[in-house]
Amino acid sequence: MSTLTIRLPDDKHQRLRELARRRSMSINKLMEELATISITEFDAETRFRALAASGSAKQGLALLDRLDEAFPSKGS
């Protein structure tokens, strides 16, 4: 396991400490959790962009049209 030192403004550090306390966890565990969330979001976006780049705009728009027909907005 690696050790990482980060510099934060005092007020942000205090807020993270309070958040960790309210979640009954250490700041270390909180930072690990936040890092996992960030990496997961990044990976999902990367996969989405890769799929979008290999897809067809025409097929995507046709799918959106079908969704609009299946789920019309309440204002229509």
C-alpha positions as CSV (number, residue, x, y, z in Angstrom):
1,M,0.0,0.0,0.0
2,S,1.3,3.5,-0.8
3,T,1.4,6.6,1.3
4,L,0.3,9.9,-0.3
5,T,0.7,13.3,1.2
6,I,-1.7,16.0,0.0
7,R,-1.9,19.7,0.9
8,L,-5.3,21.2,1.6
9,P,-6.5,24.5,2.9
10,D,-7.3,24.2,6.6
11,D,-11.0,24.8,6.2
12,K,-11.3,22.0,3.6
13,H,-9.3,19.6,5.9
14,Q,-11.6,20.5,8.8
15,R,-14.7,19.8,6.6
16,L,-13.3,16.4,5.5
17,R,-12.5,15.5,9.1
18,E,-16.1,16.4,10.1
19,L,-17.5,14.4,7.2
20,A,-15.4,11.4,8.2
21,R,-16.5,11.7,11.8
22,R,-20.2,11.8,10.8
23,R,-19.7,8.7,8.7
24,S,-17.9,7.0,11.6
25,M,-14.7,6.4,9.6
26,S,-11.1,7.7,9.5
27,I,-10.1,10.4,7.1
28,N,-7.9,7.8,5.4
29,K,-10.9,5.5,4.8
30,L,-13.0,8.5,3.6
31,M,-10.2,9.5,1.1
32,E,-10.0,5.9,-0.2
33,E,-13.8,5.9,-0.7
34,L,-13.8,9.3,-2.5
35,A,-10.9,8.1,-4.7
36,T,-12.8,4.9,-5.6
37,I,-15.9,6.9,-6.5
38,S,-13.8,9.3,-8.7
39,I,-12.0,6.4,-10.5
40,T,-15.3,4.6,-11.1
41,E,-16.9,7.7,-12.6
42,F,-13.8,8.2,-14.8
43,D,-13.9,4.6,-16.0
44,A,-17.6,4.8,-16.8
45,E,-17.1,8.0,-18.7
46,T,-14.2,6.5,-20.6
47,R,-16.2,3.4,-21.6
48,F,-19.2,5.6,-22.6
49,R,-17.0,7.8,-24.8
50,A,-15.4,4.7,-26.4
51,L,-18.8,3.2,-27.2
52,A,-20.2,6.6,-28.4
53,A,-17.2,7.0,-30.8
54,S,-17.8,3.6,-32.3
55,G,-21.6,4.1,-32.6
56,S,-23.8,5.6,-35.3
57,A,-25.3,9.1,-34.8
58,K,-28.2,8.1,-37.0
59,Q,-29.0,5.0,-35.0
60,G,-28.6,7.0,-31.7
61,L,-31.1,9.6,-32.9
62,A,-33.5,6.9,-34.1
63,L,-33.3,5.4,-30.6
64,L,-34.0,8.7,-29.0
65,D,-37.0,9.2,-31.3
66,R,-38.4,5.8,-30.2
67,L,-37.9,6.7,-26.6
68,D,-39.8,9.9,-27.1
69,E,-42.6,8.0,-28.7
70,A,-42.7,5.4,-25.9
71,F,-42.4,8.0,-23.1
72,P,-44.0,11.3,-24.2
73,S,-43.4,14.3,-22.0
74,K,-46.3,15.5,-20.0
75,G,-46.3,18.8,-21.8
76,S,-47.1,17.1,-25.2
